[in-house]
Amino acid sequence: MTTLKGHSGSVTSVSFSPDGSRLASACIDSTIWLWDSRTDGHTAAPNCHSERVNSLTFSADGSKIASASADETIRLWDGRTGIHVVTLKGHSGVVTCVTFSADGSRLASSSADKTVRLWDSRAGRCNAVLKGHSLSVTSVTFSPGGASLASASDDKEVRLWDGRAGACVATLEGHSRGVSSVAFSPNGARLASGSDDSTVRLWDGQTGAHIVTLVGHSSWAESVTFSVDGSLLASASNDGTIRLWNGGTGNHIAVLDGHSGRVQTVTFSADASRIFSKSDDTILLWDITDTARPSVLCQKNAVNLFYLDARHSLFLLEKQADPALYGLTALNLENGTIFDTKLICWFPPDLFPRTLAVHPAALTVVVTCLDGHLFLFDISKTSIP
C-alpha cells in the first residue's frame, strides 16, 4: 500500500487515465493533483480553482483533463504533464457537469446559470451557448457518436441539441418535476430520462420524439442506465426498487425489490445477465438471466462504495460496526458466482474512505479519505480471487 499526500481536505473526485498510467484527484480545497500511478509520485504540482471542484474527467485518449468548479469556470489541463492549458470562462453560476465528446475535440458543460456551453477543447474557445432551460441544468451527456447532446434540468425538461453547432433540435416535455438523469442507448437510437415525478421517459435519440412513459415507481427515479447492447433499460428509484424495461420499446419486464431504502445506482454486467444495485448501505447482486424471475445472488450490507471492473472483480468498501473500521475487499464474479472474498486492507479508525476507483486493467485500486489522503493498492502482485 502506498499513501499519497497533498490534498488538505476531502477528495471529491478521482479518475484514472484511459491507459491507467496517471491518476487525477480533485478536492474541496480547490486543488487538482496529477499522480503517476506506476511510481506513486505526483507528476504535477497542485493546480487550483478558486472554489470546490465538482467534476473531473479525462478525454478518451487521455491527452486532456477537464475540471468543473463552483468558481463558475472549467479548466483544461494537459493529461500527461498536468500543466494548466486554459481556463474556460463564461458561465455565471456553479458548473455542475463537464463531459468530452468521444473524439475529445469538444467539451460540454452544464451550469446552475441555466445554460449549457459547447467548447472547442483544442482551441479553448466557446463555440456555442445553449440557452432554453429556465432552471439549473443538472447534467449533460453526448450521444455515443457525438452528433447529439442531451441536457437535463430542474425545469422538468430534457433538451436535445446538435452536438456540433449547438442548435436546439427538440425540447422534450412531459415530466411534471425536475429531471435527475439522462442516458443515451449505446447506439444512440434511444434516450432515457429519470425524473422526480417517479416516471422514466423513453425518447427517440435523434429526433427527441416521445416514445413511451414508463410508469411503476412510487417515488423519484434517481438514475437510468442501458445495458451494453441496449436491449435493457434499468431505473433506480427512491422507492427502494429497480425496474427493468425493454430498451427499445419501454415495455415493463420486471421489478427488483430487495432494498430497504432508496436505490442510488444500478450497473449492468457486460453480458447483461447480472445487475448490481446500491442503496444507502447495501449492495445487491441480481441474476436476471431469466428476466421473468430475477433473483438475488448475493447481498452485502454496510457497503459504503463499490466498483465493478472489467475482469468481473467486485471491489467493496465495507464498514464494520465493532470496532468501527472500514475494510477494502475484493470478490470474484466470474460465471456469476461469488467466492473466496479477499480482504485487501483494514483502514485505521481515524480514516473515513470517501471515493473508490480501479485501474482500467485492474492493476491498482485507489481509495481516497476524508482527510485528503489517497491510498494506492498494487493488486497486480496480489492474488485476487
Secondary structure, 3 states (H helix, E strand, C coil): CEEECCCCCCEEEEEECCCCCEEEEEECCCEEEEEECCCCCEEEEEEECCCCEEEEEECCCCCEEEEEECCCCEEEEECCCCCEEEEECCCCCCEEEEEECCCCCEEEEEECCCCEEEEECCCCEEEEEECCCCCCEEEEEECCCCCEEEEEECCCCEEEEECCCCCEEEEECCCCCCEEEEEECCCCCEEEEEECCCCEEEEECCCCCEEEEECCCCCCEEEEEECCCCCEEEEEECCCEEEEEECCCCCEEEEEECCCCCCCEEEECCCCCEEEEECCCEEEEEECCCCCCCEEEEEEECEEEEEECCCCEEEEEEEECCCCEEEEEEEECHHHCCEEEEEEEECCCCCCEEEEEECCCCCEEEEEECCCCEEEEECCCCCCC
